[in-house]
Amino acid sequence: MPFVFPLQRLLEMRKEAVDEAGRALDELNDSCERLRALLQTELDAYFSEREMFNTRSREGSFSQLNSIERALDARKKRMMDVMTSLRELEDEARRAEQTLILAKRELKIIENLREKREKEWVVGEDRKEARFLDELSTLRYARRARAGMSGGDAS
């Protein structure tokens, strides 16, 4: 009879929790990377527009300065919105990482318990087998001893 761990379903649930927490963290990290890329794109565009504003300002092309300045202000607002979203996602990712660490810890506890119980079961099975073999040897010895008393050959 093979070893049966009574908490096998709990062990499977803990494994699923670790997988789910890992997937959630991966998704959050991917979202953070996308937002960082978007922020970099916005920042590059801002500096490009800022350079255009400075160039037009030096050239004396004041007719376009207001529209460029409005575009710069709008871009700054978008960058602030992206940075706020990024901070929120990074906070969520840190919480997800803590959830993953906790899930892994809980899984490890159940895995260690399973290993301990399996070792105990193996020791118990070995003891049962040893008792059985001892009993078998005792019965054989007794049979030989009886056969020797009666004068017969006990092979």
DSSP file (Angstrom, degrees, kcal/mol; ACC not computed):
  #  RESIDUE AA STRUCTURE BP1 BP2  ACC     N-H-->O    O-->H-N    N-H-->O    O-->H-N    TCO  KAPPA ALPHA  PHI   PSI    X-CA   Y-CA   Z-CA
    1    1 A M              0   0    0      0, 0.0     3,-0.1     0, 0.0     2,-0.0   0.000 360.0 360.0 360.0 124.7    0.0    0.0    0.0
    2    2 A P        -     0   0    0      0, 0.0     2,-0.2     0, 0.0     0, 0.0  -0.268 360.0 -84.9 -74.9 162.7    1.6    3.3   -1.1
    3    3 A F        -     0   0    0      1,-0.0     2,-0.5   115,-0.0   115,-0.1  -0.449  40.7-162.1 -66.7 134.3    1.9    6.4    1.2
    4    4 A V        -     0   0    0     -2,-0.2    -1,-0.0    -3,-0.1     3,-0.0  -0.980   8.7-147.6-122.2 118.2   -1.2    8.6    1.3
    5    5 A F    >   -     0   0    0     -2,-0.5     3,-1.7     1,-0.1     4,-0.2  -0.759   4.6-151.8 -86.5 118.3   -0.8   12.1    2.6
    6    6 A P  T 3  S+     0   0    0      0, 0.0     3,-0.3     0, 0.0    -1,-0.1   0.732  95.2  49.7 -64.5 -20.7   -4.0   13.1    4.4
    7    7 A L  T 3> S+     0   0    0      1,-0.2     4,-2.3     2,-0.1     5,-0.2   0.033  72.3 120.5-104.7  26.4   -3.4   16.8    3.5
    8    8 A Q  H <> S+     0   0    0     -3,-1.7     4,-2.5     1,-0.2     5,-0.2   0.887  73.7  52.2 -58.5 -41.6   -2.7   16.3   -0.2
    9    9 A R  H  > S+     0   0    0     -3,-0.3     4,-2.3     1,-0.2    -1,-0.2   0.902 109.7  49.4 -63.5 -40.0   -5.6   18.5   -1.2
   10   10 A L  H  > S+     0   0    0      2,-0.2     4,-2.4     1,-0.2    -1,-0.2   0.903 109.5  52.3 -64.5 -40.2   -4.2   21.3    1.0
   11   11 A L  H  X S+     0   0    0     -4,-2.3     4,-2.1     1,-0.2    -2,-0.2   0.921 110.3  48.0 -60.2 -45.0   -0.8   20.8   -0.5
   12   12 A E  H  X S+     0   0    0     -4,-2.5     4,-2.3     1,-0.2    -1,-0.2   0.888 110.4  51.9 -63.3 -39.5   -2.3   21.1   -4.0
   13   13 A M  H  X S+     0   0    0     -4,-2.3     4,-2.2     2,-0.2    -2,-0.2   0.890 108.8  50.6 -64.6 -39.0   -4.2   24.3   -3.0
   14   14 A R  H  X S+     0   0    0     -4,-2.4     4,-2.2     2,-0.2    -2,-0.2   0.892 109.6  50.6 -65.5 -39.5   -0.9   25.8   -1.7
   15   15 A K  H  X S+     0   0    0     -4,-2.1     4,-2.4     2,-0.2    -2,-0.2   0.913 110.7  49.2 -63.3 -42.2    0.8   25.0   -5.0
   16   16 A E  H  X S+     0   0    0     -4,-2.3     4,-2.8     1,-0.2    -2,-0.2   0.888 109.1  52.9 -63.5 -39.0   -2.0   26.6   -6.8
   17   17 A A  H  X S+     0   0    0     -4,-2.2     4,-2.6     2,-0.2    -2,-0.2   0.899 109.6  48.4 -64.1 -40.5   -1.8   29.7   -4.6
   18   18 A V  H  X S+     0   0    0     -4,-2.2     4,-2.4    85,-0.2    -2,-0.2   0.929 113.0  47.8 -64.4 -44.8    1.9   30.0   -5.3
   19   19 A D  H  X S+     0   0    0     -4,-2.4     4,-2.5     2,-0.2    -2,-0.2   0.930 113.8  47.0 -60.9 -45.6    1.3   29.7   -9.0
   20   20 A E  H  X S+     0   0    0     -4,-2.8     4,-2.5     1,-0.2    -2,-0.2   0.913 112.7  48.7 -64.2 -43.7   -1.5   32.3   -8.9
   21   21 A A  H  X S+     0   0    0     -4,-2.6     4,-2.3     1,-0.2    -1,-0.2   0.881 111.8  50.7 -64.7 -37.2    0.6   34.7   -6.8
   22   22 A G  H  X S+     0   0    0     -4,-2.4     4,-2.5     2,-0.2    -2,-0.2   0.911 110.7  48.1 -65.7 -42.9    3.5   34.3   -9.2
   23   23 A R  H  X S+     0   0    0     -4,-2.5     4,-2.5     2,-0.2    -2,-0.2   0.921 111.5  50.4 -63.4 -42.9    1.3   35.0  -12.3
   24   24 A A  H  X S+     0   0    0     -4,-2.5     4,-2.3     1,-0.2    -2,-0.2   0.917 111.6  47.8 -62.0 -43.1   -0.2   38.1  -10.6
   25   25 A L  H  X S+     0   0    0     -4,-2.3     4,-2.8     2,-0.2    -1,-0.2   0.915 111.0  51.2 -64.2 -42.2    3.3   39.4   -9.8
   26   26 A D  H  X S+     0   0    0     -4,-2.5     4,-2.4     2,-0.2    -2,-0.2   0.916 110.5  48.9 -60.3 -43.3    4.5   38.7  -13.3
   27   27 A E  H  X S+     0   0    0     -4,-2.5     4,-2.4     2,-0.2    -1,-0.2   0.914 112.4  48.0 -63.7 -42.6    1.5   40.6  -14.8
   28   28 A L  H  X S+     0   0    0     -4,-2.3     4,-2.5     2,-0.2    -2,-0.2   0.913 111.6  49.6 -65.6 -41.6    2.1   43.6  -12.4
   29   29 A N  H  X S+     0   0    0     -4,-2.8     4,-2.3     2,-0.2    -2,-0.2   0.896 110.6  50.5 -63.5 -39.3    5.7   43.7  -13.3
   30   30 A D  H  X S+     0   0    0     -4,-2.4     4,-2.3     2,-0.2    -2,-0.2   0.914 110.5  49.5 -62.7 -42.7    4.9   43.6  -17.0
   31   31 A S  H  X S+     0   0    0     -4,-2.4     4,-2.4     1,-0.2    -2,-0.2   0.898 109.6  51.8 -63.4 -40.3    2.4   46.4  -16.5
   32   32 A C  H  X S+     0   0    0     -4,-2.5     4,-2.7     1,-0.2    -1,-0.2   0.920 109.2  50.1 -61.7 -43.0    5.1   48.4  -14.6
   33   33 A E  H  X S+     0   0    0     -4,-2.3     4,-2.3     2,-0.2    -2,-0.2   0.901 109.9  50.5 -63.0 -40.6    7.5   47.9  -17.5
   34   34 A R  H  X S+     0   0    0     -4,-2.3     4,-2.4     1,-0.2    -1,-0.2   0.915 112.1  47.3 -63.5 -41.5    4.9   49.1  -20.0
   35   35 A L  H  X S+     0   0    0     -4,-2.4     4,-2.9     2,-0.2    -2,-0.2   0.889 110.1  52.4 -67.7 -37.9    4.3   52.2  -18.0
   36   36 A R  H  X S+     0   0    0     -4,-2.7     4,-2.4     2,-0.2    -1,-0.2   0.911 110.8  48.1 -62.0 -41.1    8.0   52.8  -17.6
   37   37 A A  H  X S+     0   0    0     -4,-2.3     4,-2.4     2,-0.2    -2,-0.2   0.915 112.5  48.6 -64.7 -42.7    8.4   52.6  -21.4
   38   38 A L  H  X S+     0   0    0     -4,-2.4     4,-2.8     2,-0.2    -2,-0.2   0.916 111.0  50.6 -62.5 -43.0    5.4   54.9  -21.8
   39   39 A L  H  X S+     0   0    0     -4,-2.9     4,-2.7     1,-0.2    -2,-0.2   0.908 110.0  49.8 -62.0 -41.4    6.9   57.4  -19.3
   40   40 A Q  H  X S+     0   0    0     -4,-2.4     4,-2.7     2,-0.2    -1,-0.2   0.908 111.0  49.7 -63.7 -41.0   10.3   57.3  -21.2
   41   41 A T  H  X S+     0   0    0     -4,-2.4     4,-2.4     2,-0.2    -2,-0.2   0.929 112.8  46.7 -62.1 -45.2    8.5   57.9  -24.5
   42   42 A E  H  X S+     0   0    0     -4,-2.8     4,-2.6     2,-0.2    -2,-0.2   0.900 112.5  50.5 -63.3 -40.7    6.6   60.9  -22.9
   43   43 A L  H  X S+     0   0    0     -4,-2.7     4,-2.5     2,-0.2     5,-0.2   0.916 110.4  48.9 -64.5 -43.9    9.8   62.2  -21.4
   44   44 A D  H  X S+     0   0    0     -4,-2.7     4,-2.1     1,-0.2    -2,-0.2   0.923 113.1  47.6 -60.7 -44.0   11.6   62.0  -24.7
   45   45 A A  H  X S+     0   0    0     -4,-2.4     4,-2.9     2,-0.2     5,-0.2   0.895 110.0  53.5 -64.8 -39.2    8.8   63.8  -26.4
   46   46 A Y  H  X S+     0   0    0     -4,-2.6     4,-2.9     1,-0.2    -2,-0.2   0.946 110.2  46.0 -60.5 -48.4    8.7   66.4  -23.7
   47   47 A F  H  X S+     0   0    0     -4,-2.5     4,-2.4     2,-0.2    -1,-0.2   0.873 112.7  51.1 -64.0 -35.9   12.4   67.2  -24.1
   48   48 A S  H  X S+     0   0    0     -4,-2.1     4,-2.1    -5,-0.2    -1,-0.2   0.937 113.8  43.6 -64.8 -46.1   12.0   67.3  -27.9
   49   49 A E  H  X S+     0   0    0     -4,-2.9     4,-2.7     2,-0.2    -2,-0.2   0.870 112.4  53.5 -66.8 -36.3    9.1   69.7  -27.6
   50   50 A R  H  X S+     0   0    0     -4,-2.9     4,-2.7    -5,-0.2    -1,-0.2   0.909 108.6  49.3 -64.6 -41.5   11.0   71.7  -25.0
   51   51 A E  H  X S+     0   0    0     -4,-2.4     4,-2.6     2,-0.2    -2,-0.2   0.901 110.9  50.4 -63.1 -40.6   13.9   72.0  -27.4
   52   52 A M  H  X S+     0   0    0     -4,-2.1     4,-2.8     2,-0.2     5,-0.3   0.916 110.2  50.3 -62.8 -43.1   11.5   73.1  -30.1
   53   53 A F  H  X S+     0   0    0     -4,-2.7     4,-2.3     1,-0.2    -2,-0.2   0.932 112.2  46.9 -59.9 -46.8   10.1   75.7  -27.7
   54   54 A N  H  X S+     0   0    0     -4,-2.7     4,-2.2     2,-0.2    -2,-0.2   0.902 112.7  49.6 -63.4 -41.3   13.6   77.0  -26.8
   55   55 A T  H  X S+     0   0    0     -4,-2.6     4,-2.2     2,-0.2    -2,-0.2   0.944 113.2  45.5 -62.8 -48.4   14.6   77.2  -30.5
   56   56 A R  H  X>S+     0   0    0     -4,-2.8     5,-2.2     1,-0.2     4,-1.1   0.864 111.3  54.2 -63.5 -35.6   11.4   79.1  -31.5
   57   57 A S  H  <5S+     0   0    0     -4,-2.3    -1,-0.2    -5,-0.3     3,-0.2   0.912 110.6  45.0 -65.4 -41.9   11.9   81.4  -28.5
   58   58 A R  H  <5S+     0   0    0     -4,-2.2    -2,-0.2     1,-0.2    -1,-0.2   0.856 112.9  51.6 -68.4 -35.3   15.5   82.2  -29.6
   59   59 A E  H  <5S-     0   0    0     -4,-2.2    -1,-0.2    -5,-0.2    -2,-0.2   0.677 112.9-119.2 -76.4 -16.7   14.4   82.7  -33.2
   60   60 A G  T  <5 +     0   0    0     -4,-1.1     2,-1.8    -3,-0.2    -3,-0.2   0.678  63.4 146.4  86.2  17.1   11.6   85.0  -32.2
   61   61 A S    > < +     0   0    0     -5,-2.2     3,-0.8     1,-0.2     4,-0.4  -0.565  11.9 159.6 -85.7  75.3    8.8   82.9  -33.6
   62   62 A F  T 3>  +     0   0    0     -2,-1.8     4,-0.7     1,-0.2     3,-0.4   0.662  55.5  76.3 -76.3 -15.9    6.4   83.9  -30.8
   63   63 A S  T 34 S+     0   0    0      1,-0.2     4,-0.3    -3,-0.2    -1,-0.2   0.840 102.4  38.4 -64.8 -32.2    3.2   82.9  -32.8
   64   64 A Q  T <> S+     0   0    0     -3,-0.8     4,-2.3     1,-0.2    -1,-0.2   0.549  94.3  86.3 -94.6  -8.9    3.8   79.2  -32.1
   65   65 A L  H  > S+     0   0    0     -4,-0.4     4,-2.9    -3,-0.4     5,-0.2   0.885  86.1  52.6 -63.4 -40.0    5.1   79.5  -28.5
   66   66 A N  H  X S+     0   0    0     -4,-0.7     4,-2.4     1,-0.2    -1,-0.2   0.925 111.7  45.3 -62.8 -43.8    1.6   79.5  -26.9
   67   67 A S  H  > S+     0   0    0     -4,-0.3     4,-2.1     2,-0.2    -1,-0.2   0.893 115.0  47.8 -68.6 -37.4    0.6   76.3  -28.7
   68   68 A I  H  X S+     0   0    0     -4,-2.3     4,-2.5     2,-0.2    -2,-0.2   0.904 111.1  51.5 -67.4 -39.7    3.9   74.6  -27.9
   69   69 A E  H  X S+     0   0    0     -4,-2.9     4,-2.4    -5,-0.2    -2,-0.2   0.903 109.8  49.0 -64.7 -40.1    3.7   75.8  -24.3
   70   70 A R  H  X S+     0   0    0     -4,-2.4     4,-2.5     2,-0.2    -1,-0.2   0.903 111.1  50.7 -63.4 -40.6    0.1   74.3  -24.0
   71   71 A A  H  X S+     0   0    0     -4,-2.1     4,-2.5     2,-0.2    -2,-0.2   0.897 110.0  50.2 -63.6 -40.1    1.4   71.0  -25.5
   72   72 A L  H  X S+     0   0    0     -4,-2.5     4,-2.6     2,-0.2    -2,-0.2   0.920 110.8  48.7 -64.2 -43.1    4.3   71.0  -23.0
   73   73 A D  H  X S+     0   0    0     -4,-2.4     4,-2.2     2,-0.2    -2,-0.2   0.912 112.3  48.6 -62.9 -41.9    1.8   71.5  -20.1
   74   74 A A  H  X S+     0   0    0     -4,-2.5     4,-2.3     1,-0.2    -2,-0.2   0.908 111.7  49.5 -64.3 -40.9   -0.4   68.8  -21.4
   75   75 A R  H  X S+     0   0    0     -4,-2.5     4,-2.7     2,-0.2    -2,-0.2   0.900 108.8  52.7 -65.7 -40.1    2.6   66.4  -21.8
   76   76 A K  H  X S+     0   0    0     -4,-2.6     4,-2.5     2,-0.2    -1,-0.2   0.916 109.4  49.7 -59.9 -42.9    3.7   67.3  -18.2
   77   77 A K  H  X S+     0   0    0     -4,-2.2     4,-2.6     2,-0.2    -2,-0.2   0.924 110.7  49.1 -63.3 -43.6    0.2   66.4  -16.9
   78   78 A R  H  X S+     0   0    0     -4,-2.3     4,-2.6     1,-0.2    -2,-0.2   0.914 111.2  50.3 -61.4 -41.6    0.3   63.1  -18.8
   79   79 A M  H  X S+     0   0    0     -4,-2.7     4,-2.8     2,-0.2    -1,-0.2   0.906 110.4  49.5 -63.6 -40.3    3.7   62.3  -17.4
   80   80 A M  H  X S+     0   0    0     -4,-2.5     4,-2.5     2,-0.2    -2,-0.2   0.910 111.3  49.6 -64.3 -41.3    2.5   63.0  -13.9
   81   81 A D  H  X S+     0   0    0     -4,-2.6     4,-2.5     2,-0.2    -2,-0.2   0.917 112.4  47.4 -62.6 -42.8   -0.5   60.8  -14.5
   82   82 A V  H  X S+     0   0    0     -4,-2.6     4,-2.8     2,-0.2    -2,-0.2   0.912 111.9  50.3 -65.0 -42.2    1.7   58.0  -15.7
   83   83 A M  H  X S+     0   0    0     -4,-2.8     4,-2.6     2,-0.2    -2,-0.2   0.899 110.9  49.3 -64.0 -39.6    4.1   58.4  -12.8
   84   84 A T  H  X S+     0   0    0     -4,-2.5     4,-2.3     2,-0.2    -2,-0.2   0.941 113.1  46.4 -63.7 -46.6    1.2   58.3  -10.3
   85   85 A S  H  X S+     0   0    0     -4,-2.5     4,-2.6     1,-0.2    -2,-0.2   0.898 112.1  51.9 -61.2 -40.4   -0.1   55.1  -12.0
   86   86 A L  H  X S+     0   0    0     -4,-2.8     4,-2.9     2,-0.2    -2,-0.2   0.923 108.9  49.4 -63.8 -44.7    3.4   53.6  -12.0
   87   87 A R  H  X S+     0   0    0     -4,-2.6     4,-2.4     2,-0.2    -1,-0.2   0.925 111.9  48.9 -59.7 -44.1    3.8   54.3   -8.3
   88   88 A E  H  X S+     0   0    0     -4,-2.3     4,-2.3     1,-0.2    -2,-0.2   0.923 113.0  47.0 -62.5 -44.2    0.5   52.7   -7.6
   89   89 A L  H  X S+     0   0    0     -4,-2.6     4,-2.6     2,-0.2    -2,-0.2   0.891 110.7  52.0 -65.2 -39.3    1.4   49.6   -9.7
   90   90 A E  H  X S+     0   0    0     -4,-2.9     4,-2.2     2,-0.2    -1,-0.2   0.897 109.9  49.4 -64.6 -39.0    4.8   49.4   -8.1
   91   91 A D  H  X S+     0   0    0     -4,-2.4     4,-2.1     2,-0.2    -2,-0.2   0.922 112.1  48.3 -62.7 -43.2    3.1   49.4   -4.6
   92   92 A E  H  X S+     0   0    0     -4,-2.3     4,-2.5     1,-0.2    -2,-0.2   0.883 109.7  52.7 -64.0 -38.1    0.7   46.8   -5.8
   93   93 A A  H  X S+     0   0    0     -4,-2.6     4,-2.4     2,-0.2    -1,-0.2   0.891 107.4  51.8 -65.0 -39.4    3.6   44.7   -7.1
   94   94 A R  H  X S+     0   0    0     -4,-2.2     4,-2.0     2,-0.2    -2,-0.2   0.910 111.2  47.3 -63.6 -40.3    5.4   44.9   -3.8
   95   95 A R  H  X S+     0   0    0     -4,-2.1     4,-2.3     2,-0.2    -2,-0.2   0.906 111.6  50.9 -65.6 -40.0    2.3   43.7   -2.1
   96   96 A A  H  X S+     0   0    0     -4,-2.5     4,-2.3     1,-0.2    -2,-0.2   0.870 108.2  52.6 -64.6 -36.3    2.0   40.9   -4.6
   97   97 A E  H  X S+     0   0    0     -4,-2.4     4,-2.5     2,-0.2    -1,-0.2   0.903 109.2  49.0 -65.6 -40.7    5.6   40.0   -4.0
   98   98 A Q  H  X S+     0   0    0     -4,-2.0     4,-2.5     2,-0.2    -2,-0.2   0.890 110.1  51.9 -65.0 -38.4    4.9   39.7   -0.3
   99   99 A T  H  X S+     0   0    0     -4,-2.3     4,-2.6     2,-0.2    -2,-0.2   0.910 110.1  48.9 -62.6 -42.2    1.8   37.6   -1.0
  100  100 A L  H  X S+     0   0    0     -4,-2.3     4,-2.6     2,-0.2    -2,-0.2   0.917 110.4  50.3 -64.1 -43.8    4.0   35.3   -3.2
  101  101 A I  H  X S+     0   0    0     -4,-2.5     4,-2.2     1,-0.2    -2,-0.2   0.925 112.7  46.8 -60.1 -45.0    6.6   35.0   -0.4
  102  102 A L  H  X S+     0   0    0     -4,-2.5     4,-2.6     2,-0.2    -2,-0.2   0.911 111.9  50.5 -63.6 -43.0    3.9   34.1    2.1
  103  103 A A  H  X S+     0   0    0     -4,-2.6     4,-2.3     1,-0.2   -85,-0.2   0.903 111.1  48.7 -63.0 -41.0    2.4   31.6   -0.2
  104  104 A K  H  X S+     0   0    0     -4,-2.6     4,-2.6     2,-0.2    -1,-0.2   0.893 110.7  51.2 -65.2 -39.1    5.8   30.0   -0.8
  105  105 A R  H  X S+     0   0    0     -4,-2.2     4,-2.0    -5,-0.2    -2,-0.2   0.928 111.0  47.3 -62.9 -45.2    6.4   29.8    2.9
  106  106 A E  H  X S+     0   0    0     -4,-2.6     4,-1.8     1,-0.2    -2,-0.2   0.889 112.3  50.6 -64.4 -38.7    3.0   28.2    3.5
  107  107 A L  H  X S+     0   0    0     -4,-2.3     4,-2.8     1,-0.2    -2,-0.2   0.926 108.2  52.3 -63.0 -44.9    3.7   25.7    0.7
  108  108 A K  H  X S+     0   0    0     -4,-2.6     4,-2.8     1,-0.2     5,-0.2   0.881 106.5  53.9 -60.7 -39.0    7.1   24.8    2.2
  109  109 A I  H  X S+     0   0    0     -4,-2.0     4,-2.2     2,-0.2    -1,-0.2   0.935 111.9  43.6 -60.5 -46.8    5.5   24.1    5.6
  110  110 A I  H  X S+     0   0    0     -4,-1.8     4,-2.6     2,-0.2    -2,-0.2   0.890 113.5  51.5 -68.1 -39.0    3.1   21.7    4.1
  111  111 A E  H  X S+     0   0    0     -4,-2.8     4,-2.6     2,-0.2    -2,-0.2   0.918 110.5  48.7 -63.4 -42.3    5.8   20.1    1.9
  112  112 A N  H  X S+     0   0    0     -4,-2.8     4,-2.5     2,-0.2    -2,-0.2   0.906 111.2  50.2 -63.1 -40.6    8.0   19.6    4.9
  113  113 A L  H  X S+     0   0    0     -4,-2.2     4,-2.9    -5,-0.2    -2,-0.2   0.912 110.1  50.5 -63.3 -41.8    5.1   18.1    6.8
  114  114 A R  H  X S+     0   0    0     -4,-2.6     4,-2.7     2,-0.2    -2,-0.2   0.933 110.9  48.3 -61.5 -45.8    4.5   15.7    3.9
  115  115 A E  H  X S+     0   0    0     -4,-2.6     4,-2.5     2,-0.2    -2,-0.2   0.919 112.9  48.5 -60.6 -43.3    8.1   14.7    3.8
  116  116 A K  H  X S+     0   0    0     -4,-2.5     4,-2.5     1,-0.2    -2,-0.2   0.933 113.1  46.7 -62.6 -46.6    8.1   14.1    7.6
  117  117 A R  H  X S+     0   0    0     -4,-2.9     4,-2.4     1,-0.2    -1,-0.2   0.883 111.7  51.4 -64.9 -37.3    4.9   12.1    7.5
  118  118 A E  H  X S+     0   0    0     -4,-2.7     4,-2.7     2,-0.2    -1,-0.2   0.914 110.3  48.9 -65.9 -41.9    6.2   10.0    4.5
  119  119 A K  H  X S+     0   0    0     -4,-2.5     4,-2.6     2,-0.2    -2,-0.2   0.921 111.7  49.5 -62.7 -42.6    9.5    9.3    6.4
  120  120 A E  H  X S+     0   0    0     -4,-2.5     4,-2.5     1,-0.2    -2,-0.2   0.901 111.1  50.1 -61.4 -40.2    7.4    8.2    9.5
  121  121 A W  H  X S+     0   0    0     -4,-2.4     4,-2.8     2,-0.2    -2,-0.2   0.922 110.1  49.7 -64.7 -43.8    5.3    6.0    7.3
  122  122 A V  H  X S+     0   0    0     -4,-2.7     4,-2.7     2,-0.2    -2,-0.2   0.922 111.3  49.1 -61.5 -44.0    8.4    4.4    5.7
  123  123 A V  H  X S+     0   0    0     -4,-2.6     4,-2.4     2,-0.2    -1,-0.2   0.923 112.2  48.9 -60.9 -43.6    9.8    3.8    9.2
  124  124 A G  H  X S+     0   0    0     -4,-2.5     4,-2.5     2,-0.2    -2,-0.2   0.907 111.5  48.6 -61.9 -42.6    6.5    2.3   10.3
  125  125 A E  H  X S+     0   0    0     -4,-2.8     4,-2.5     2,-0.2    -2,-0.2   0.901 110.5  51.6 -65.3 -40.1    6.4    0.1    7.2
  126  126 A D  H  X S+     0   0    0     -4,-2.7     4,-2.6     2,-0.2    -2,-0.2   0.906 110.2  49.4 -62.2 -41.0   10.0   -1.1    7.8
  127  127 A R  H  X S+     0   0    0     -4,-2.4     4,-2.8     2,-0.2     5,-0.2   0.918 110.3  50.1 -64.0 -43.4    9.1   -2.0   11.4
  128  128 A K  H  X S+     0   0    0     -4,-2.5     4,-2.5     1,-0.2    -2,-0.2   0.927 112.6  47.4 -59.9 -43.8    6.0   -3.9   10.2
  129  129 A E  H  X S+     0   0    0     -4,-2.5     4,-2.8     2,-0.2    -2,-0.2   0.907 111.5  50.2 -64.8 -41.5    8.2   -5.8    7.7
  130  130 A A  H  X S+     0   0    0     -4,-2.6     4,-2.6     2,-0.2    -2,-0.2   0.913 111.6  48.3 -63.3 -42.6   10.8   -6.5   10.4
  131  131 A R  H  X S+     0   0    0     -4,-2.8     4,-2.7     2,-0.2    -2,-0.2   0.911 112.0  50.0 -62.9 -41.5    8.2   -7.8   12.8
  132  132 A F  H  X S+     0   0    0     -4,-2.5     4,-2.6    -5,-0.2    -2,-0.2   0.936 112.5  46.0 -62.2 -45.7    6.7  -10.0   10.0
  133  133 A L  H  X S+     0   0    0     -4,-2.8     4,-2.7     2,-0.2    -2,-0.2   0.884 112.5  51.1 -65.7 -38.0   10.2  -11.4    9.2
  134  134 A D  H  X S+     0   0    0     -4,-2.6     4,-2.5     2,-0.2    -1,-0.2   0.923 112.0  47.1 -62.0 -44.0   11.0  -12.0   12.9
  135  135 A E  H  X S+     0   0    0     -4,-2.7     4,-2.5     2,-0.2    -2,-0.2   0.906 111.8  50.2 -65.2 -41.1    7.7  -13.8   13.3
  136  136 A L  H  X S+     0   0    0     -4,-2.6     4,-2.4     2,-0.2    -2,-0.2   0.916 111.5  48.4 -63.2 -43.5    8.3  -15.8   10.1
  137  137 A S  H  X S+     0   0    0     -4,-2.7     4,-2.8     2,-0.2     5,-0.2   0.907 110.7  51.4 -62.8 -41.6   11.8  -16.7   11.4
  138  138 A T  H  X S+     0   0    0     -4,-2.5     4,-2.7     1,-0.2    -2,-0.2   0.917 110.3  48.5 -62.2 -43.2   10.4  -17.7   14.8
  139  139 A L  H  X S+     0   0    0     -4,-2.5     4,-2.4     2,-0.2    -2,-0.2   0.910 112.6  48.1 -65.3 -41.1    7.8  -19.9   13.1
  140  140 A R  H  X S+     0   0    0     -4,-2.4     4,-2.6     2,-0.2     5,-0.2   0.920 112.6  48.7 -63.7 -43.2   10.5  -21.6   10.9
  141  141 A Y  H  X S+     0   0    0     -4,-2.8     4,-2.8     1,-0.2    -2,-0.2   0.926 112.1  48.8 -62.3 -43.9   12.7  -22.2   13.9
  142  142 A A  H  X S+     0   0    0     -4,-2.7     4,-2.4    -5,-0.2    -1,-0.2   0.907 111.2  49.9 -63.6 -40.4    9.9  -23.6   15.9
  143  143 A R  H  X S+     0   0    0     -4,-2.4     4,-2.3     2,-0.2    -1,-0.2   0.911 112.8  46.7 -64.9 -42.0    8.9  -25.9   13.0
  144  144 A R  H  X S+     0   0    0     -4,-2.6     4,-2.6     2,-0.2    -2,-0.2   0.898 111.1  52.2 -65.6 -39.8   12.6  -27.1   12.7
  145  145 A A  H  X S+     0   0    0     -4,-2.8     4,-1.7    -5,-0.2    -2,-0.2   0.924 111.8  45.5 -64.5 -41.8   12.8  -27.6   16.4
  146  146 A R  H  X S+     0   0    0     -4,-2.4     4,-1.8     1,-0.2    -1,-0.2   0.890 113.0  50.7 -65.8 -39.3    9.7  -29.7   16.4
  147  147 A A  H  <>S+     0   0    0     -4,-2.3     5,-1.5     1,-0.2     4,-0.5   0.875 109.2  51.4 -67.8 -35.7   10.9  -31.7   13.4
  148  148 A G  H  <5S+     0   0    0     -4,-2.6     3,-0.4     1,-0.2    -1,-0.2   0.840 108.9  51.0 -68.3 -33.7   14.2  -32.3   15.1
  149  149 A M  H  <5S+     0   0    0     -4,-1.7    -1,-0.2     1,-0.2    -2,-0.2   0.843 109.9  49.1 -71.1 -35.1   12.5  -33.6   18.3
  150  150 A S  T  <5S-     0   0    0     -4,-1.8    -1,-0.2    -5,-0.1    -2,-0.2   0.531 115.5-117.0 -85.0  -4.3   10.4  -36.0   16.3
  151  151 A G  T   5S+     0   0    0     -4,-0.5    -3,-0.2    -3,-0.4     2,-0.1   0.468  71.9 126.4  87.5   0.7   13.4  -37.2   14.4
  152  152 A G      < -     0   0    0     -5,-1.5     2,-0.6    -6,-0.2    -1,-0.3  -0.432  67.3-105.6 -89.3 166.2   12.3  -36.1   11.0
  153  153 A D        -     0   0    0     -2,-0.1     2,-1.1    -3,-0.1    -5,-0.1  -0.831  28.1-158.4 -94.1 119.0   14.3  -33.9    8.6
  154  154 A A              0   0    0     -2,-0.6    -6,-0.1     1,-0.2    -7,-0.1  -0.627 360.0 360.0-103.1  76.1   12.8  -30.4    8.5
  155  155 A S              0   0    0     -2,-1.1    -1,-0.2   -11,-0.0   -11,-0.0   0.396 360.0 360.0-109.1 360.0   13.9  -29.0    5.2
